[in-house]
C-alpha cells in the first residue's frame, strides 16, 4: 500500500490531523476505488485516535486540512470522478469533506479544482460575518489554501 500525507493541522486539544491519499485499504475501512482520500487523527503523544478513508470510484486526493474549535476536520482535495451522493462538475473537481460525524459529507463541491477552491473561499468569506462561525471559516480557508498551494493554483 502506498500513501502520501499531504497536509496537517493541530486542534485546540493538541491533536494532529493528517490528510492525504492512498491506493490501498486501511484496516477496518471501505475503499471507494482507485486512490482514496484519508484523514488520520493522532493525540499529542502520537497515539492514533481515528481514521477515515473515503472517496468515489475514481481517484480522490485529500490535500488540505483545517480544524474548527469543535474538533471537526475539513479535508479539501480533488476528485477525478464523483464522491458518493455528488455529481461531477468537470474532469477534475474540488471537494471539501467535513469529518467528525458518522460519515464524511461533502460540505462544498463546485467546478474545476482551482476555480472551485477560489469560489468556495469567496463564499466562506462572504458568509463568515453572519452564518459561518469564525473558527469554522478559518478552518475551511486553511484547508482550501493548502489544497491550492499543492495544486499550484495561480
C-alpha positions in Angstrom: 0.0 0.0 0.0 1.3 3.4 -0.9 0.2 6.5 0.8 1.0 10.2 1.0 0.4 12.6 3.8 -0.2 16.0 2.1 -1.4 18.3 5.0 -1.5 18.6 8.7 -3.5 20.7 11.2 -3.5 20.8 15.0 -6.7 21.2 17.0 -7.2 23.1 20.3 -6.5 19.9 22.3 -3.2 19.4 20.6 -4.4 16.5 18.4 -2.7 16.2 15.0 -5.0 15.7 11.9 -3.2 14.4 8.8 -4.9 14.4 5.4 -3.6 12.5 2.4 -4.4 9.8 -0.1 -3.7 6.1 -0.6 -4.0 3.4 -3.2 -4.6 0.7 -0.6 -7.2 0.0 2.1 -6.6 0.8 5.8 -7.8 -1.9 8.2 -11.5 -1.5 9.0 -12.1 0.9 6.2 -14.1 0.6 3.0 -12.3 1.8 -0.1 -14.1 3.9 -2.6 -12.0 2.7 -5.5 -8.8 3.9 -7.3 -6.9 6.3 -5.0 -8.8 7.4 -1.9 -8.5 10.4 0.4 -8.0 9.9 4.1 -7.9 11.7 7.4 -5.9 10.3 10.3 -6.0 11.8 13.8 -3.3 11.4 16.5 -3.2 12.6 20.1 -0.3 14.7 21.3 1.6 11.5 22.3 1.4 10.2 18.8 -1.3 7.6 19.5 -3.7 7.0 16.7 -7.2 8.2 17.6 -9.2 7.8 14.4 -9.0 7.1 10.7 -11.4 7.9 7.9 -10.8 6.7 4.3 -13.2 8.0 1.7 -13.8 8.5 -2.0 -15.7 7.5 -5.0 -14.8 5.0 -7.8 -12.2 7.3 -9.4 -9.1 8.9 -7.8 -9.6 11.2 -4.8 -6.8 13.1 -3.2 -7.0 14.7 0.3 -4.5 17.6 0.0 -5.6 20.2 2.6 -7.0 20.1 6.2 -8.3 22.6 8.7 -9.9 22.0 12.2 -12.5 24.1 14.0 -13.0 24.6 17.7 -15.4 21.7 17.9 -12.8 19.3 16.6 -14.4 18.8 13.2 -11.8 18.5 10.4 -12.3 19.8 6.9 -10.4 17.9 4.2 -10.0 19.8 0.9 -9.0 17.9 -2.2 -9.6 16.9 -5.7 -11.5 14.1 -7.4 -11.4 12.7 -10.9 -15.0 11.4 -10.6 -17.8 11.8 -8.2 -17.9 11.4 -4.4 -20.9 9.4 -3.0 -24.0 11.5 -3.4 -22.4 14.0 -5.7 -22.4 14.6 -9.4 -19.1 15.5 -11.2 -18.9 19.1 -12.5 -15.9 18.6 -14.7 -12.9 16.3 -15.4 -11.2 17.2 -12.0 -13.3 18.7 -9.3 -12.5 20.1 -5.9 -14.2 18.8 -2.8 -14.4 19.7 0.8 -15.4 17.0 3.3 -16.4 17.6 6.9 -15.1 14.8 9.0 -16.1 14.1 12.6 -19.6 12.6 12.5 -20.6 9.2 11.4 -19.6 9.6 7.7 -17.8 12.2 5.6 -20.3 14.5 3.9 -19.0 16.9 1.3 -19.5 20.5 2.6 -19.0 22.0 -0.8 -18.2 20.7 -4.2 -18.1 23.0 -7.1 -16.5 23.1 -10.6 -12.9 22.7 -11.7 -10.4 22.4 -9.0 -8.6 25.7 -8.7 -11.6 27.8 -9.7 -13.8 25.8 -7.3 -11.4 26.5 -4.4 -11.4 30.2 -5.2 -15.2 30.4 -5.4 -15.5 28.3 -2.3 -13.2 30.6 -0.3 -15.0 33.7 -1.6 -18.3 32.2 -0.4 -16.9 31.3 3.0 -15.6 34.9 3.4 -18.9 36.4 2.3 -20.8 34.2 4.8 -18.4 34.4 7.7 -19.9 37.5 9.2 -23.4 36.1 9.5 -23.7 32.3 9.0 -20.4 30.6 9.5 -18.7 30.7 12.9 -15.3 32.3 12.7 -13.3 29.2 13.7 -15.1 27.1 11.1 -14.4 29.8 8.4 -10.7 29.8 9.4 -10.5 26.0 9.2 -12.2 25.9 5.8 -10.0 28.6 4.4 -6.8 26.9 5.7 -7.8 23.6 4.1 -8.6 25.3 0.8 -5.4 27.3 0.8 -3.3 24.2 1.4 -5.0 22.5 -1.5 -4.5 25.5 -3.7 -0.7 25.5 -2.9 -0.4 21.8 -3.7 -2.3 22.2 -7.0 -0.1 25.2 -7.8 -3.2 27.4 -8.5 -2.2 30.9 -9.7 
